[in-house]
Each structure stands twice: as structure tokens, then as C-alpha cells.
Amino acid sequence: MAKEHVEASEEFIGPERRGVAAEDVPDRRQHPRYAIDAWAEVIVLDGSLLFRGRVLDISLAGCFIQTEARLHMRQRTPVEIVFRLNESVFRITATSRMVRPGIGAGFLFAEMSERTRLVLDALIAELGAAD
């Protein structure tokens, strides 16, 4: 079971609002999550929706994006996420896994280029070392 690395902060919404499992519920995530703060644009691949939000946490497998948008998006909707962090621009395809209108959405990353995977791996390593 992966240890959660997201720290509580007034700046971030609490796990109870994000749909994170309670402490007595096993966490099925395979990768630790790390708190970050980066603005992102999310584009539904069929062109039906574009929204902006803040990436609050990230792992090798996915991320959570906070937004006040009233998202009308089903689970497993394919999207493209674009955000900048530490001088790197990430453009990653993903699928929605958990949607909370007015709060945000969790995304599972899809296949990505080798270059993007290397940059993401380096970012996660840096975040893990700072923990």
C-alpha cells in the first residue's frame, strides 16, 4: 500500500472533499502522490469541454486537478492535460477516474512518449527526495 505524500494545507482542499478514501479504507494506489501547485488546462479529446484548474497532486500514474467548473464528464473520458512545472511543460493524455463537480477531478495518465515519461520520472524523483 502506497504512503500518501500529500500534506494538509489550507491552500489545498482536504481529502474528504476530493474523494480520497478514509483512513480505515485501504488505498489501492500503486504509486505515492506528491503535493504540487501548477495551473493546468484540460481538454476533452472530443472537443466538448475545456477547463482550467490547479494540479494539487501528482504521481507516476496520474494527478488530481482542482477546479470550480461544474464538470459534466463521465468516468474514463479521454482528455489531454497541459501544465508547466519546474521549467518543464507536460502535455499528457489521460482518462478521468473520479469527477466531483465544483471540486475537481482525478486523472489516470495514458501511454506517453519516452521523453515525457523521463521528465515525469525525474520530477517524481525530485519530489520524493524533497519529502
C-alpha positions as CSV (number, residue, x, y, z in Angstrom):
1,M,0.0,0.0,0.0
2,A,1.5,3.4,-1.1
3,K,2.0,6.0,1.6
4,E,0.3,9.3,0.8
5,H,2.7,12.1,0.5
6,V,0.2,14.9,0.1
7,E,0.5,17.3,3.0
8,A,-2.5,19.1,4.6
9,S,-2.6,22.8,3.9
10,E,-5.2,25.5,3.9
11,E,-4.2,26.1,0.3
12,F,-5.3,22.6,-0.7
13,I,-8.7,21.2,-0.4
14,G,-9.0,18.4,2.2
15,P,-9.0,14.7,1.2
16,E,-12.6,14.3,2.3
17,R,-13.7,16.8,-0.4
18,R,-11.5,15.2,-3.1
19,G,-13.0,11.8,-2.7
20,V,-9.9,10.3,-1.1
21,A,-10.6,7.1,0.9
22,A,-10.9,7.4,4.6
23,E,-8.1,6.1,6.8
24,D,-9.8,2.8,7.6
25,V,-10.3,2.1,3.8
26,P,-7.3,0.6,2.0
27,D,-5.7,2.8,-0.6
28,R,-5.4,0.9,-3.8
29,R,-3.0,3.3,-5.5
30,Q,0.3,1.8,-6.7
31,H,2.3,5.0,-6.7
32,P,2.9,7.6,-4.0
33,R,1.3,11.0,-4.6
34,Y,3.2,14.3,-4.1
35,A,1.7,17.8,-3.5
36,I,2.4,20.3,-6.2
37,D,0.8,23.6,-7.3
38,A,0.6,24.1,-11.1
39,W,-2.0,25.6,-13.3
40,A,-3.4,23.2,-16.0
41,E,-5.7,23.2,-18.9
42,V,-7.7,20.1,-19.6
43,I,-9.2,19.5,-23.0
44,V,-11.7,16.7,-23.5
45,L,-10.4,14.9,-26.7
46,D,-13.8,15.1,-28.5
47,G,-13.7,18.9,-28.1
48,S,-16.8,19.1,-25.9
49,L,-15.1,20.7,-22.9
50,L,-12.1,22.8,-21.9
51,F,-11.4,23.8,-18.3
52,R,-8.6,25.2,-16.2
53,G,-7.6,24.2,-12.7
54,R,-4.7,23.6,-10.3
55,V,-2.8,20.4,-10.2
56,L,-2.7,19.7,-6.5
57,D,-1.0,16.3,-6.5
58,I,0.8,14.0,-9.0
59,S,2.2,10.5,-9.1
60,L,3.7,8.3,-11.9
61,A,0.1,7.2,-12.6
62,G,-2.0,10.3,-12.5
63,C,-3.0,13.6,-10.9
64,F,-5.8,15.5,-9.2
65,I,-6.9,18.8,-10.7
66,Q,-8.9,21.2,-8.5
67,T,-11.4,23.3,-10.4
68,E,-14.6,25.3,-9.6
69,A,-16.0,24.2,-13.0
70,R,-19.2,22.2,-12.9
71,L,-17.8,19.3,-14.8
72,H,-20.2,17.2,-16.8
73,M,-17.8,14.5,-17.6
74,R,-18.1,10.7,-17.2
75,Q,-15.5,8.5,-15.7
76,R,-13.0,7.2,-18.3
77,T,-13.4,10.3,-20.5
78,P,-10.2,10.8,-22.6
79,V,-8.5,14.1,-22.1
80,E,-5.3,16.0,-22.7
81,I,-3.7,17.8,-19.8
82,V,-1.2,20.6,-20.3
83,F,0.7,22.1,-17.4
84,R,4.1,23.7,-16.6
85,L,6.2,22.8,-13.6
86,N,9.9,23.4,-12.8
87,E,10.7,24.7,-16.3
88,S,9.1,21.7,-18.0
89,V,5.9,21.7,-20.0
90,F,3.8,18.5,-19.7
91,R,1.3,17.5,-22.3
92,I,-0.2,14.2,-21.3
93,T,-3.2,12.2,-22.4
94,A,-5.2,10.7,-19.6
95,T,-8.7,9.5,-18.6
96,S,-10.9,10.8,-15.9
97,R,-11.3,8.4,-13.0
98,M,-13.1,10.5,-10.4
99,V,-15.2,13.6,-11.1
100,R,-16.5,15.9,-8.4
101,P,-18.4,18.9,-9.9
102,G,-17.2,22.2,-8.4
103,I,-14.3,20.5,-6.7
104,G,-12.1,18.8,-9.3
105,A,-11.2,15.5,-11.0
106,G,-8.7,12.7,-10.7
107,F,-7.0,11.5,-13.9
108,L,-5.1,8.4,-14.8
109,F,-2.3,9.0,-17.3
110,A,-2.4,7.1,-20.5
111,E,0.6,6.0,-22.6
112,M,3.1,8.8,-23.0
113,S,6.2,9.5,-25.1
114,E,9.5,8.2,-23.8
115,R,10.7,11.8,-23.4
116,T,7.6,12.8,-21.3
117,R,7.9,9.7,-19.2
118,L,11.6,10.5,-18.5
119,V,10.7,14.1,-17.5
120,L,7.8,12.9,-15.3
121,D,10.1,10.2,-13.7
122,A,12.7,13.0,-12.9
123,L,10.0,15.2,-11.4
124,I,8.7,12.4,-9.2
125,A,12.2,11.5,-8.1
126,E,12.8,15.2,-7.2
127,L,9.6,15.4,-5.2
128,G,10.4,12.2,-3.5
129,A,13.8,13.3,-2.5
130,A,12.4,16.6,-1.0
131,D,10.0,14.6,1.2
